[in-house]
Amino acid sequence: MTQAKTAVIEHDLQAAGIPATMRAAVYRGPHCLSLESAPVPAISDDEILVRVHACGICGTDLKKIELGLVPPPRIFGHEIAGTVALAGSRVSQFKPGDRVAVYHHVPCGTCFFCQRRLFSQCPDYRRTGTTAGFEPAGGGFAEYVRVMEWIVRRGATRIPDGISFEEASFLEPLNTCLRALDIAAIQEGEIVAIMGQGPVGLLLTQAAAREGARVAALDLIERRLELALGMGAEIALNPAKEDALEALAGSTNGRGPDLVVVATADPRAVGQAQEMVRRGGRVLLFAQTVPGETIPVDVSRICMEEKKLIGSYSSSMDLHDKAAEWIFSRKVRVAALISHRLPLDRLAEGVRLASTPSEHSLKVIIQP
């Protein structure tokens, strides 16, 4: 921006009662989050500034923070819901005071990959369109976030009355689950095993049940299995206490599930899923997102038994309306998945809770 342009924006911030600085949790390296004072992001005439009220901690945030997958400094957090604090002069669809949920990635809609509905492979999609400063990385773990022009146009959604910011922050996570089931070509009446009943696994369980599948939920934590049964699962299995392969074979005339979704990052689960699924069935990898990580795969199961091994990553803009409708109508229950609501200065605690699953932890929401 030019100096003149920056001066105009600073004047707008002051006139709108927005401070010049804000609190932000800055990633400074592996396992290092620093609560710092940072400038409130400047916006252009085509952008909006959002006061963040809720931002969920995502598994990809955890991996980046704990494994140092990207260079610092950055401000993470992409499951964002808040209030428009300032709108650029050319923004007509939003005004200050509007309650919005925002995506951080939006595809171009026209390229080779978009034409094939591979939206997460679109070059434009890989540009992060929300930031609180530094290299754009989401920005939801700060008090204010800048929402760039292409996100304003196609990736921001007004939150209806009666829906909380917390619920709206699940819009992007649910979309990723719907895309996974879409890629897996889930069919009504199929038996679907979902390995892992964390926040994402429970979203997948609800979504698969709503699509008409018969869901078997697998997890090592009893409380999560209880939740799964209340959210549409017909069977809940703890592999540490019972033979899940035998139980699933017994309920499928010896075949095994039609689809197994691996919603846990434990690499051992992939081989177990490949063994569990029926001949000609599908295994979908949802949580395997660490570059360079390798796992042993029995290729004879893929070839001789015709078991398909597929993957899904991130959201799909053509499922946006469906995700919004399911959350805003509460067809998918997301508030029940929240175990902790923490202020920004307790983000490090939230990361520990989210990365060490227990009977008492599930979805952690940060409220800057």
Buried (B, 14 or more C-beta within 10 A) or exposed (E): EEEEEEEBBBEBBEEEEBEEEBBBBBBEEEEEBBBBEBBBBBBBEBBBBBBBBBBBBBBBBBBBBEEBBEEBBBBBBBBBBBBBBBBBEEBEEBEBEBBBBBBBBBBBBEBEBBEEBBBBBBEBBEBBBBBBBBEBBBBBBBBBBBBBBBBBEBBBBEBEEEBBBBBBBBBBBBBBBBBBBBBBEBEEEBBBBBBBBBBBBBBBBBBBBBBEBBBBBBBBBEBBBBBBBBBBBBBBBBBEEEEBBEBBBEBBEEBBBBBBBBBBBEBEBBBBBBBBBBEEBBBBBBBBBEEEEEEEEEEEBBEEBEBBBEBBBBBBBBBBEBBBEBBBEEEBBBEEBBBBBBEBEBBBEBBBBBBEBEEEBBBBBBBB
